[in-house]
Amino acid sequence: MLINMDFSSPLSAFLGIIASKVKSGCCLESRENELNIPHIPVLAEETVGSFSGVRNGWIVDCTIGYGGHTEALLERYPEIGVVGIDRDAEAISFCRRRLERYGERVKFVRGSFASRVGEVLDSFPISGILADFGVSSLQLDKRERGFSFDSDTLDMRMDSDSGFSAYDLVNGYGVEKLERIFREYGELGNRSARLAEKIVEARSSSPIGSARRLSEISIEVLGTRGRIHPATLVFQAIRIEVNDELGEIESLLDTLERKRPYGATVSLITFHSLEDRLVKRRFSKWSKGCICHRDAMRCTCGGDHSLGRPASRKPVTASAKEISDNPRSRSAKLRTFHFSKGVGPDVSDTGSR
Ligand SMILES: C[S@@+](CC[C@H](N)C(=O)[O-])C[C@H]1O[C@@H](n2cnc3c(N)ncnc32)[C@H](O)[C@@H]1O
């Protein structure tokens, strides 16, 4: 039983007609113009293709965002439904409009995937799990969300109701804590301490109130060399901390490890090495049959601990064409794992949606 879950309204009777028009392509273009869809899904073809073994049941899209991947899944696999999670209220209300025509095939859950995915797995016969981590183009482009370098605010919360923002972090953390996040999440090495000290010095006269001011301070310390904006890694570090992005991923992987959704496909898209490392290591752990200590002379564990297999050893990355059409795809890595063993019913062929 889902608690406090927010379901979309029932499908209207004329949906079939609309759906067939959309399939023929006639409505899709005008609807997209009307909705002004702000985000191009990365690796869309590859991601949808990774679920080709899923014939029915539900896919949980842990980061539904602006619904690009979800819509592509619903179009490609007419027998499935999608439960879409997002902690951004704007994203959920956008998807309600965008995906309205799929009626009961889409359910929405507002919240962080770490806190909500467990109950979704308990409530639906889930045959696929998708997550496209990171921020959406709309979050980046909307200046008032405070994610962009020239923003007048300093916010960076994906969930605008959460109590802790980039402003609180930049004006509240001491030198050591600031240095730690720049070192760990921004991978800024020796420059982390100088930047932390500079921030504390700058805010001593008045609080740092905008992303623009933070960018200026970052440029003063880090210089302007290289092709990417000098504040990119500073903003990445702050965003990761404000939204506990790595903790969320760890927790999602913990839940999947605990629940072991038998027969399900898991496809996860990451955007930087810290995220990818978490996914890669966990998929590798799940693949291992033998869990004996590496110094053990022989296997005594039975050797049957594998939970399934990864689709490939290497991640799928964007083609040159996609990178030129959508530069955000440049750092995207898609990894897929197929659960083949575990608790719960095999949902790969139950016809249960
Ligand atoms: C890159 S966008 C997803 C875009 C989506 N795949 C599409 O095609 O439109 C990432 C989304 O995930 C959401 N998000 C990020 N971390 C989250 C978390 N821990 N829990 C729930 N939603 C999260 C963000 O709010 C954002 O809307």
The ligand as an SDF file (V2000), in Angstrom:
LIG
                    3D

 27 29  0  0  0  0  0  0  0  0999 V2000
   18.7310   14.8560  -15.3850 C   0  0  0  0  0  0  0  0  0  0  0  0
   17.1370   15.1610  -14.7960 S   0  0  0  0  0  0  0  0  0  0  0  0
   16.1720   13.8180  -15.4040 C   0  0  0  0  0  0  0  0  0  0  0  0
   15.6510   14.0670  -16.7720 C   0  0  0  0  0  0  0  0  0  0  0  0
   14.7150   13.0220  -17.2920 C   0  0  0  0  0  0  0  0  0  0  0  0
   15.3620   11.7410  -17.4530 N   0  0  0  0  0  0  0  0  0  0  0  0
   14.0740   13.4730  -18.5970 C   0  0  0  0  0  0  0  0  0  0  0  0
   14.2220   12.7760  -19.5990 O   0  0  0  0  0  0  0  0  0  0  0  0
   13.4250   14.5080  -18.6110 O   0  0  0  0  0  0  0  0  0  0  0  0
   17.2910   14.7130  -13.1440 C   0  0  0  0  0  0  0  0  0  0  0  0
   16.0290   14.8800  -12.3390 C   0  0  0  0  0  0  0  0  0  0  0  0
   16.1980   14.0820  -11.1990 O   0  0  0  0  0  0  0  0  0  0  0  0
   15.7370   14.7660  -10.0720 C   0  0  0  0  0  0  0  0  0  0  0  0
   16.4940   14.2410   -8.9540 N   0  0  0  0  0  0  0  0  0  0  0  0
   17.8150   14.3110   -8.7460 C   0  0  0  0  0  0  0  0  0  0  0  0
   18.1610   13.6830   -7.6250 N   0  0  0  0  0  0  0  0  0  0  0  0
   16.9990   13.1860   -7.1050 C   0  0  0  0  0  0  0  0  0  0  0  0
   16.6960   12.4180   -5.9530 C   0  0  0  0  0  0  0  0  0  0  0  0
   17.6450   12.0480   -5.1080 N   0  0  0  0  0  0  0  0  0  0  0  0
   15.4150   12.0480   -5.7310 N   0  0  0  0  0  0  0  0  0  0  0  0
   14.4390   12.4140   -6.6100 C   0  0  0  0  0  0  0  0  0  0  0  0
   14.6740   13.1580   -7.7150 N   0  0  0  0  0  0  0  0  0  0  0  0
   15.9320   13.5290   -7.9580 C   0  0  0  0  0  0  0  0  0  0  0  0
   15.9800   16.2200  -10.3580 C   0  0  0  0  0  0  0  0  0  0  0  0
   15.0930   17.0290   -9.6270 O   0  0  0  0  0  0  0  0  0  0  0  0
   15.7530   16.2870  -11.8760 C   0  0  0  0  0  0  0  0  0  0  0  0
   14.4200   16.6430  -12.1590 O   0  0  0  0  0  0  0  0  0  0  0  0
  1  2  1  0
  2  3  1  0
  2 10  1  0
  3  4  1  0
  4  5  1  0
  5  6  1  0
  5  7  1  0
  7  8  2  0
  7  9  1  0
 10 11  1  0
 11 12  1  0
 11 26  1  0
 12 13  1  0
 13 14  1  0
 13 24  1  0
 14 15  1  0
 14 23  1  0
 15 16  2  0
 16 17  1  0
 17 18  1  0
 17 23  2  0
 18 19  1  0
 18 20  2  0
 20 21  1  0
 21 22  2  0
 22 23  1  0
 24 25  1  0
 24 26  1  0
 26 27  1  0
M  CHG  2   2   1   9  -1
M  END
$$$$
